[in-house]
Amino acid sequence: MPMHQLTIPRRSHDSKPHERECDGRSQCPESRPRLQGLDPHTAPSMSQIRLQLLPLAVALVQVSCTTSGPPADLAIQNVTVIDAVNGAREALTVLVSDGRITAVQAADEAVRATEVVDGSGQYLIPGLWDFHVHLTYDARFTEAMPGLFLNHGITSIRDTGGPLELVVPAVEGMRAEGVTAPRVFFAGPLMDGEHVVYDGTDRPLLGIGNPDAETARANMARLAEAGVDFVKIYEMVSPEVFAVLVEEAQSRGLPMDGHVPLSMRARNVGPHVQSLEHLRNIEMDCTANPAASVAERRRLLANPDGIAGGTLRSQLHSMYRLPSVADYDEAGCREVLASMMSTIQVPTLRLNALSLQPPFARSDWSEVLEKLPAEVAADWGAPSLGPLGGRSADPVFPNWSLFLVDLMHQAGVPIGAGTDTPIAFAAPGYSLHSELEMLVRAGLSPIEALRAATLRPAEFFSLEGEMGTIEPGRLADLVLLSGNPLDDITQTRSVQAVVIKGQLLDRSELDALVR
């Protein structure tokens, strides 16, 4: 029975699981017990997560799920397995038990499993990440987001900024026992400077102020106590506060994300953080005279007139972004990129280059809207601010963004895939596939784009031994596709089933997660 039809029989609630030996290519009768997959987020902090996973890593043995051993919970048979480390491997069976991959073996080896899926002619990839998400940016989305992500094959997300009083309940809800939701990692509020961009006035509340070192240390202690998984530094911090935030994060073992602060040069920021977002402000350090530019910006950031943080930032972007692109200096930019060889860049090209590939120009946009909350669908179905929803149609910065990602890729700078959903028409889940398409357009190969959405995010959290590839011992987060993404990256959209924390969700179950 081909998986794209996905008519998996169910056993009745009063029957017993039916187990039978399978020859690896034919299907077996199966049952569908509720699976309790391991979730590394039963504890709130990254240090606790690592402590929780350590005994599993030490005790883990490769389980033989042949006829002599206990039955696996799930077998996906005769499938082409693809990941960024091992490439494409044909005619394999992947076995899952207790939320982990227990074996990856030849399809003609006999297995016993409670549930069997025929993967013939299909492709199995690691669960996808959206590495830049805001769960609480728009309250209309918050409750719907987990289902939307899974519906599109996203099994892990990184929330990159929101107030603790809103984000923590959303995260706890997703991590609660028995809830079907992606794995979630969160930063809490953006650590901004004296003047806060997202201060809850004319923009949503996402950030908090850090006007001095003392305040920064107190805020970092509060975030650590709340159990954040990483910290995000924002654009208005001073160099002095930046240094304190880095010191505090390092002392607590917390990875650091951020935007390049407007008061600093990108080459002085990259080596101290583990990821940077949107390519933001990097162009200002890729000019013929970046020292003069940053000195001018620091003078303006003194802000004697008390301009609101969001307004001041927008003014500085308008003053320096496009002139910096026009003043591009190749040698200087090579120096900047050399400083970022260990810093994952999350370019959010679907945002930066929105005018080159607007989502509402796509033929499937009406189908996307049907999955979104009704109020959002009404707003996004007919943007009231013109064909780009009020965003600029000027192609200079979109093309610069593609150019810079290509430079980074050629230089060996690591790239991660994130979308900034739900900002600027980024439909949760759907927009990640648009980002992969844009990464390929910028010069990455399809398998490199997959790496950006699977292994790179795991590396940020030092979880590459747990996630991001399809190997025995890895967490069982998987996506079954009907098309080969190595031939055409748009095939990552052809999601037929998702395994999340060891639990198989077929297409009908995925569709039931959205309205």
N, C-alpha and C positions, 0 to 999 in steps of 0.2 A: 504494500500500500504506500504510494508516494507521500512524502511528508507534506508536500504542498496542498494535499487534500485534507490531511490532518483529521481523520475521523477515528480517533483513538477510542476504543471501547472503554467503558467504565464498569467497574464491578459495583454491585449493590452494596449498601451500607452494612447489610447483615451477612455478607459472604466473606469467606476467608481469602487472603491473597493467593493467587494461583501462580506457581513458579514452575518453569519448565526449561529444560536444557534447549538452547538454540545453537544452530550451527554457524552463526555469525553473519549469514546472509539472508536467511528467512526470518519472518516475524514469529513471535510467540504470543500466546495469550498473556495479558498483563493485568495488573491491578493498579490502582492509583491512590495509594495511601498518602495522607498528608505528610510531607517531608519536613523535618526540622533541620534546616541547614545551619551550619555555624556562621554566626555574624560577628566579625571582629569588633563590632561596636556595642557589645554588651557593657563595655566600660567606656566612660566618656572621653578619656584623654589618650593621646598617642602613646605615652609611656605605658599606660595601663594596657592598651591594646597589644603592644609588643610583648609585655609580660604575659598576657593571656595566650598569645600565639606561640611563645617559646616552648612550653612543654609539648605542644602539638608538633612543632618542628623537630624537636629532639626525638619524640616517640614515634614519629611517622615512619611507617614501613610501606613498601609497595605491596598492595593487597592483590593476591591472585584471585581473580573472579572467574576462574574456569569451573568446570563441573565439580572439582574437588573442594572448592571453598564455598563460603556462604554466598547467597545471591547478592548482586549489586542492587542498589536502589533503582538505578537507571542505566540503560545501555543505548548509546546512539551508534548504530551500526553502519558500516560500509560508507563512511562519509569522508570527504576530503577535508583534512584539518589544516587550518592556516593560522600561523602566528608570526610575529615579526622576528623571532629568533630562529625558528625551525623552517620557515617558509611554508610551502604547500606540500602536504603529504597525503597521498591518495590511498583509498581502500583501507581505512582504519576504523576501529571501534573504540569509542571512549566510554569508560565506565565511571560511574559516580556513586559514592556512598557517603552518608553522613556529611553532606555538604562539601565534599572534596572529590577531585578527580583521583581515582584509585589506579587506573591503568589506561594506557593508550597502546593498543595492540592491533595486530593484523586482523582484518575483517573476517578471515576464514578460521580464526581461532574460536572454539566453542565458548559460550558464556552462559551463565544463568543470571537473570535479572528480573526484578519485580515488574519493571516497566521497560519496554523496548520500543525504540523509534527507528524506523528504516530511513537512513540518511542517504540512500542511493541518489546520485546525481546532484547532491547538495553540498554545502560548504559550512564548516563549523569554525567560528572565530571566537577569540576571547570576548567576554562582555565588554562593551564600550563604555568609556567615560565621557561625560561633559565636565571639562576641567575648569569651567568658569560659569557659575550659576548663582542667581540671587533668589532664594526661596521666598523671601518676604518683600521683595521690591514692589510687587503689585499683589495686594491681598486677594484679588480675584483668581489668581493662579495657584496660590500656596497649597490648597487642599488637593487640587487636581494634578499637581506636578509629578508626584511619584508614579501614578498610573500612566501619564503621558510619556515619561522617560522609559519605562519598561515597554510600553507599546512600540517604541521605536528602537529597542535593543540596547538602551543605556542602562547599565547595571550598577554604575557608581557615579557619584557626583561630588564636586567640591564647591561648597558654598563660599563665595569669596567676599562676603560682606553684608552684615545686617545687625541690628541691635540685639543684644543678648536676650532681652525680654520677649522678642518675637522669634528669633532664630532657634533658641534652645527648645521651646515647646515643639516647633516644627521638626527639629532633629530627633527629639525624644519620641515623637509620634512615629517617625519613620523607622526608628530603631526598636520599637516596642516588640515584645515577643509575639509571634504569630502574624505580624503585619507583613504583607507582601509589598516590598518597596526596595528601591536601590540602596546600596550602601551609601552612606553620606558622611562627609568630612566637612568641618566648618571652622571658620576663622573668628566669628563674632564681628564686632564693628570695625570699619576701616580706621586705621590709626592715622589720623590726619594731624595737621599742625594747629597753630593758633587760630587760623581761619579755616572753618570746616566747609567742604564743598557740599556734601550730602548731610545737611543739618536739620532737615525736616521742615524747612520753611518753603522755599520755592522748588525744592527737590525732596524726594523721599529721605527719611532718616536712615542713614547707613553708617555714618561715621561719628567719631568722637574726637575732641580736641586734645592735643598734646603740646601746649605752648612752651613747656620747659621740661628739663630732665626729671625733676621730681614728679611731675604729673605723669610723665611717660612711664616711670617705674611703677607708680601706683596702678596705672591702668593695665600694665602688663601683668601685675600680680592678680588683678581682678580677672583678666582673661584666663590665666592659668588655672585659677580656682574654679572657673566655670567649665573647664575641661576642653578648651579649644584644641583643635588638631594642628593648627598652624596660625600664623599671624600675617596680616596684610598691611603694609605701609602705603600711605597714600601721598598725594602730590604736593601738599602744602607744608609738609614737615621741613624743619630746618636741618642742616647737616649735623648739628649738635644733637638734636632729638633723634635723628636717624641712627647715629652711633649708639645712643642709649638703647633704642629699641632692638638693634641687632645684638647688642651685648646681653640684654635681658632674654631675648629669644634663645640665643645660643646656650645660656646658662640653664635653660629649662628644656633643652632638646627639642625645641619647636622649629619646624621648617618655616622659612619666610618667603612670602610672596609680596608683590607690590607693583606700583607704577614708579617710574623714575621721578623723584621729586623735582619740581621746577627749580629748586634752589641748588641742584646738584647736576653734575655731568654723568651721563650714563656709564661711562667707563669706571667711575668711582662708586657706582651703586651695584652693578652686576656681580662683582666678585663676592659680595656680602649677602646676597639673597639667592634662594634656590629657584625662583621663577619670577618672570616679569610679564605684565599684561599689556595687550593692545599695541605693542611697539611704541607705547606712549612716551613721547618726549625724547626718544632716541635720536630722531632727526636733528635735534638741537645740538647734539654732540658730534654729528657727522658733517660739520661745516668747516670752513677754512679758519675761523677764529672762534672756537667754542668758549674759550676763556672769557672773552669780552661779552659774549652773549649771556653766560651765566651770571656775570657780575651785574649786568643790567637787570636781569630778572630778580636777583636778590634785592636790588634797590627798590624795585616795584613791589616786591612781596612784603616790604616793611609796612606798606599800606597805611600811610598816615591818615587817609580819608575814611578809613573804616569800611571799605567796600566789602560786601558780603563775599564769603569764600567762593561760592559757586560762580558768581559774577566775575570776581578777580581771576579765577582760573580760566574762564572762557576768554577774557580779555587777553591774557598771556598766550593762550593757544592761537588766537587770531593774529596777534602781533608777531609770533615767532615760528609757527608751524610751517606755513607755505614758504615764507622767506628762507627758512632753513633748508627745505627741500630744494629750493632754487640754488642755494649756496653749497650744495653737496660737494664734499671733498673726499675723493676715493681713498687716499692714503689715511686720512684721519678716521674714516669709517672702518677701515680694516683694523685699526688699533682698538676701536670701540668693540668690534665683534670679537677680537682676540681676548677681550676681558670677560666675555660671556660664554666661554666654552663649557662651563659647568652650570650655566643658568638656563633653565628651560624657558623658552620664549613661547608665550601663548598669544598669537597675533590676532585672534578673533577676526579673521579676514572677512567672514560673512557680515560683520559689522563695519569694519574699516572700508570695505569695498562694496557696501550695500548697493550703491548705484550701478555697479557692474553686473549684479545678479540679484535684483530685488525679489524677495520671496513671492510677492503677490503677482509677479509676472509668470510664475511657473504654472504649468497646466494642472498640477494637482493641488493648487492652493485651496480650492473650494473643499476638497476632501479633508485638508488639514483643518480648516475652520470648523468643520463638523465635529471634530474631536475636542475643540477648545471650549472652555466655559462660555455659555451663551452670550453673556454681556461682552466678553472680549471678542467673540466671533463677529458680533454686530459692529464693533468699532473697527476691527481689522479687515472686515470684508470690503469696506469702502473708505479708505483713509481720507480723512477730512482735510488734510493739509497738502493735498496734491499727490502726484504719483509716487513720491518717495516719502510720504508721511511727514513732510516738512524738512527732511534732511537734504543736504546739498547734493546737487547732481554734478558738481565739479569733479572731473576725473583725475585731477592731479594727485591728491592724497591716496585715493584708491589704488592708482597705478604705482605710486611710490611704495605702498604697503606690499604689493605683490613683488616689486623689485627688491625690497629689503628682505623679505622672507627668502627669496631666491639666493640673495647674497649670504644670508645666515646659513641656509641649507648647504651651499657650496663650501662654506667655511667650516662646517661641522658643528654649528651651534645646535643644541637639541631643541626640538619643536614639540609643543603640546597642543592638543585640540580642545578649545573651549569656545563658548558662544556668547556669553553675557546674557543668556536668557533670563527673563523675558523682555529685556530691553530691545527696543527698535525692531519689533516684529519677529523676534526670535522665538518661534513656537517651541516649547520644551520638547526635547527629543528629536523632533524633525529637523531643527536647525543644526544639530551636530553633523548630520549627513551633508548639509550644505557647506559646513566648515571643511569637511574632508574633501569635498569637490574643489573648494577654493585652494586648499593646500596643494592638491595635485595641479591645479591651474598655475600655482606659483612655482612649481618645479619639483615637488616631492613625487616619488613614485607611489603607486597605490599601497605597496607594503610599508613604505615609510609613513604614509598618512595613517595607516592602521597602527603603526607603532606610536604615533602621536596621540592616539585615542585609547591605547591599551597599556603599553609598557611604560611610556614616559610618566604618566600620572602615578603609576605604582612606584616608580623610582623616586619621585618627589617625596613620598612618605616612607621610603626605604622598605617597601613592600614588594619589591620585584621577585623575591623568593616565594611570595604568596599569590600573586596576581599577575596578569598580563600575558601569560603564555598558557598553552594547553599541554600540560605535563603532569605526571603523577605527583600528588601532594599539593597541587595548586587548588585554591578555592574554586568551587564549581559555579562560576559565572560564565555563561556561554551564550552565543547567538547562532542560530541555524538559519542560513540564507539559501534562497533558491538559485541565486546567481553568483558568479565568481567575481569577487571584488578586485582581484588582481588583474583581471581583464578590463574591468570597468568599475571604478570606485563608486559609481552610483548604485551598484548592486548591494552596497551596505544597507540600502533601503528595503531590500527584498526579504524582510524578516519573516520567517515562518514559525519560529518558536524561540523562546528564551529560557535559559536555565539560570535562576537567581538563587544563590545560597543552596544549591542542590535541588531546587524545586522546578520542575518542568511546567512551563506555561505555553500551551499551544496557541495558535492564532486566534481561535475563538475566545480563549481566556484573556489574551492580551487585549482584544477589542472590548471585552467586558470591563476593562479597567478604566475606560474613558467614556464620556457621555455618548 
